[in-house]
Amino acid sequence: MQSKRKDEKYYTEQDKLNTLKMREVLDTLPRFCRQYFRGIEPRTSARTRLGYAYDLRIFFEFIKNNNPSMKNTDIKDFSVDLLDQIGREDIEEYLEYLSLYEKNEKELSNAEQGKKRKMSALRSMYTYFYKSEMIERNTAELIDMPKLHEHEIIRLEPNEVAVLLDQVEAGEKLTKSQLKYHEKTKLRDLAMLTLLLGTGIRVSECVGIDIDDIDYENNGLSIHRKGGYNTTIYFPDEVKAALLDYHEQRKQIAPCEGSENAFFLSLQNKRITVRAVENLVKKYAKNVTTIKKITPHKLRSTFGTNLYRESGDIYLVADVLGHKDVNTTRKHYAAQEDENRRKAARMIKLRENNNEGQN
């Protein structure tokens, strides 16, 4: 019962902002979209629905601006019948448009991953209304998903990890303005980066941590995974030491209303945001390497690579990272698998070199 109350409290705090944002975006979408988002609510997170809403808004704006018959119709007044009128070519033109377009005098673009995400939102909406028998054809399913080409995994090498953490402790190479706040944030930043590097959790999971989610006796951490389920992961003693150091400081801070249970707090004493963590990772990492763009996700990749190097167990890596499909993990660490296979080949010798020992 206590666990259930805790989950409900977590959802109330974590999803409140996304829910409020969602209401704002819904007011800019066709009215029939409200039914769609109600329909997918039981199997999606608030964050996923908000992302879909933003992506669908771009689609409907494209339809309005590029279809002469819709230019004089407010997007909110679009009817669900419009989905049957949109042809395959319209959606293909939309994907082409996403490569480069302007909005609010800003130039925007989407690479393969961005296009795939927007097509996922479109497919989801079409599938919902098709299965609900509100449209006659599922046009979005006729379009192939954008192909994702493999990219080299960007991660920190062991020596770079050590330099990064040392820098957080010492504050070296920080600007004068950054040093003003360093003493206040040093323990928090070190705990956060050590946690990300030592467990591989996602940045969204990190900012959602509450004080009572951490079990120092068993080195356990309860997190809310992407996909809407809770799980417990475990951390090494080095992470424990950093968390405890910050926890002592955290006890002295009076948090703002609504953030009383949050473990990681901003300078405004509110639960720290994903964007703030991204910024602090960028702040420290740029002084470690200038040729790699290090983000919180790259710290996750660093952990995954290190764990795979040590264990050689792709299923263990998938489980710890929270990948539902091991093929997702294998795709990211294929290069490391290849190196393991090469290493295995070098271990086997069928005959000693006949030239050894000869004059």
N, C-alpha and C positions, 0 to 999 in steps of 0.2 A: 504493500500500500504506500509505503514511504517512497519507493522507487517511482511509482506512478505519479505521485504528487510532484516529485522532482522533475519528471519529464514534462508535465504540464506547465510547470513554472519556467522550464527552459524554453519550451515552445513559445510561451507568452512573451518572454523577453527577446528571444532571438528573431522571431517572425513579425514582431510588431511593426518595425520599420518597413520591411518588405511588403507587409499587408497594406500599409498606408500608401506606399508608392504605387502598389498595384491598383488601388482605387483611382489614383490620379491617371494612370495610363489607360485604364478601362474607359474612362470618360472620353478618350480620344479615339477609341476603336469602334467598329460597327457594333451595334447593340447585341447582335446575335453571338458575339464573342463571349458575352457573360455566361451563356449557357455552356459553351465549350469549356471555359475555365472551371466552372462548377463541376462539370463532368469529369475532369481529370484531377480534381483536387485530392481524392482518396489515394492516388498512386504517384503523386508528385510532391516535391517540396515547394514551399513558398518562393524560394530563390529561383527554382526552375521555372515556375509559372511566370514570375516577373521577367525573367530572361526571354521567355517565349512571347510575352506581351510586347516587349520592346522590339523584338524581331518582326512580329506580325504588323506592328505599326509602320515599320519601314516598307513592308510589302504593300500595305493598303495605300500608303502615300505614293508609292511608285505607280500603282494602278490608277489612282486619281490624276496624277500629273501626266501620265502617258497615254491615257485612254480618253479620246475626245468626248465620248458619251458620258463620262463620269466626272468631267471637270467642274460641272456646276452642281454636283451633289456632294453634300457634306459626308465625310467618311462615316460619321455616326449613323447616317441614314442609309448606308449600304445594306442591301438585303442579302440573306443567305443564298438566294438564287444566283447572285453574282458569281459564286464559286463554280457553278455549272457553265457559266458564260466564258470563264477564263480558260483559254486553250493551252495546250502544251507549249506553243511558241511564246505565249505571254510569259510563262514561268521561265523559259530558257532566256528570254530577253531580260527578265528580272535578275537572273544569276549573272548575266553579263554586266548589267548595270551596277551590281554590287562590287565589281572590281574597282570602280572609281566613280564617286558621285559627290555632289555638294549638298550640304544642309546647313542652314543658318550661317551661310558664308564661310563654312569650313569644308575643306576637302577631306573626304573619308574614303577608305578603301577596305577591302576584305580579302584576305588570303584564303587558302583552301579550307582551313579550319573554321574561319568565320562564315564562309559560304555554307559549309556543311551544317553548322549549327542553325543557321537561318532556314535551311531546307528541312531540317528536323522539325522545327516549329511549324512550318507550313504543312509538312506531311502529317504531323500529329493532328492539326486542325481539320484537314481534309478527311482523314480517316475517321475522326469522331463523327463528323456530320454525315459521312457516307454510311457508317454503321448504324447511325440513328435514322437512316432513310430520309434525310432531309435534303440530300442532293443525289443526283442520279449517277454521277461518275466521280471517281477518285483520280483526278488529273495529276495531282502531285506525285502519285505513285508511278506515273509513266516516265518521270524524270529521274535519271541516274543521279545518285548522290555524288557530289564532287569527290574526286579521288585524292586521297592524302598521300603525298610523297614522303618517304622516310627522311628524317632530318637527324643529324648527329646530336646525340644527347649532350647538352651542356651541363657540366657539373664542376664542382670544385675538387681539386686534387687534395690528398691528405695534408700536404704542407700548406696549401692555401686555406684549408679549414682552420689549422692551428693559427695562422697569421690573422685570420678574420676574428677569431675569438680573443686573441691577445690584444688586437686593436680595440675591440669593444671595452676590454678592461682598462687599457691605458689611455684611450681617447686620442691616440696618435693620428696625425694627419687631418684631424677635424678642424673646421674653420673656427674662428673666434666666436661667432654667433652660435655654432653648434656646441662648442665647449661650455657655453653658459648653462645649457640644460643637461650636459653629460653626467654630472654628478647625481642629478635627480633621476636620470633614466638608465644609468649604467647597469645596475643590478637587474632591472626589468629587461633591458635589451639583451643582456647576457643570458638570462634565464630563457627568454623567448627563442633566441637563435640556437642555444644549446639544445632546447627541446625539439625544434624543427629538424636540426641536424642529427639528433640522437634517436628520433622516433619516426621521422618521415611523414608526420601528420600534415594534412592540408592546412593552409593558412586560415580557411574558414573554420576548421575544427579547432585551431589554436585560439582564435579570438573568442570562441564560444565556451571556453573552459571556465567553470565556476570553482570557487575555493574548495568546496567539498567534493569536487570531482577527483581530487588527487589523494591517493592512498600512499603516504610516505613509508608506511611499515612494509608494504608489499611491492613498492615501486610500481604501482598501478595507476592508470589514468583512464577515466571514463570519458569517452568522446561521442559526439553525435556525428555519424558518418554521412557522407554524401549519399543520397538515396533514402534517408529518413530513418535509419536504425541506429541504435546505441550499441557500443561495444567497449571492451576494456583492452587497452594495450599496456605494455610494460616498458619501463625505461631503465637505462643503466645508472650506476651510482653517480657518475659525473653529472648527469642530468639532475638527479635528485639533489645534489649539493647546490647546484645553481638555482633550482626551484626553492629550496629552503632559504637560501640567502635572500632572495627577493621576497619570499613570504613574510619574513621578519619585517621588512620595510613596508610591505603591503598592509600589515596590521596597524601601522601608524597613520594610514591614509584614510580620510573620511570620504567615501565615495558619494557621488551624486545620486539622487533618487533614481531608482531603476537599475542602478549598477552595483547595488550592495553586494551581490554574490559574485560579481565578475572578478576573476583572478588578475588578469592583465588590464591595467588602467592606463588611460592617456594622461597627459599633463593636465587636462581639464577634469580629471578624476571620474571620467566616464569609461565604460567598456571600450577598449581599443578597437579600432576598425580595421578591416582588411586593407584598405588603402594606406592607413598609417603604418602597418607592418611592411607593406610593399615599399614604402618610402624609406623606412629605416634600414631595410635590407640593402636597398640601392645605395644609401648613404655610406654604409660601411664597406660594401663589396667593391665600390668603384675605386677604393684605395688599396684593394688587394689585387685586382686584375682589371686591366683596361680593354682587354680583347674579348672578354666574356660578359654577356649581359646576364647578371645574376639576379634572379627573382626568388620569392619564397618557393615557387615550384621547382626551381633548380636546386634548392637545398633538399627538397624531397627526392629529386633524382640522385643527388649526391649520396643520400642515405641508402636508397635502393641499390645503387651500384656497389657501395661498400658492403652491404649485407650480402649481396649476391657473390661478391668476390670472396667473402669469408665462408659462406655456407655452400655455394654452388647449387642451392635449392630454389628453383624458380617458383615452386608452389608456396614455400615459406615466404618469399618476397611478396608474392601476390596477396597472401593472407594478411601480412603485416601492413601492407600499403592499402588494404581495403579494396583491391580489384576483384570484382565479381567474376571476371573471366580471366583465366591465366594467360590467354592469348594476348590480352592487353599488356600484361607484364612482359611476356616474351618478346613482343614487338619492340618495346622500349629497351630491352637489354639483350637484343639479338647479337650485337657486336661483342658483348662480353661472353655470350655463349660460344661464339665462334672462337674467341681467344681461349676459352676453356678446352674446346675440342683440339685446338692446335697444341695446347700444353699437354693434353693427354697423348697426342701423337708423339711428342718429343720424349715422353717417359718410357716408351716401348723400344727396346733394342733386341733385334733378333740374333745378331751376331756381333761380337766384338770387332772393332776395326782391325782388319788383317795386317795393316801397316804398323799397328801399335807395337812397340817393343822391338821393331826391326831396325838394323843399322842402315 
